[in-house]
């Protein structure tokens, strides 16, 4: 792992192509960027979700029907929670309470349950938003469906609230096979997690940054970029720039003027 030190001229070189290391969202804010600056924006998922099998899950000796409340941190966690219940032939308790860190995650629950506000509690962006609800329901028995990476930050927070929770690994995040790319020559590479960066190194262990600009979203992703010896050119979020599309736009105003 390593990079070439770049000059100011390199950093401001015109951007003609961007690779976003995620699947394209349904309503992409990058469409406006592509049109505004007349450049190519590609979307390729660098990671994929693999299910933990029922047989594997049973080894943890966790039964979802022994809990009275579940905490969801993503739509993926919802998918795999209900998948696991179905594979284990477990009937979800109609009185189960659901704690979702965002409204979008809460709304997604409607695919699986009859949505009733008295049993679905939503935050705006983080686990802390649910603090008041946890105070009222602290005697519930909580299960937290997670990936193989766990959710230590959430478990640690709940510990400060004296809320007991059991993490249940129901899926894994793994690197995709990117051999179809052949190379990774884009002017800007956009990463949203340390795992997407790991996937790049898994597939392209001899990657050299050269004149490629690196964009990273989130403190952990930015740290992973720097720790791997790459130069970080574009980062988000910040109070002034809450999204990656805004960070890219701010950069492109200068590089593509």
Secondary structure, DSSP 8 states (H G I E B T S, - for coil): -------HHHHTS---EEEESS---SS-THHHHHHHHT-EEEE--SEEEEE--HHHHHTTT--GGG-SEEEESSHHHHHHHHHHHHHTT----TT-EEEESSHHHHHHGGGTS---TTTEEE-SSSGGGGHHHHHHTTTS-EEEEEETT--HHHHHHHHHTT--EEEEEEEEEEE---GGGS----SEEEESSHHHHHHHHHH-TT---TT-EEEEESHHHHHHHHHTT----EEE--SS--SHHHHHHHHHHHHT-
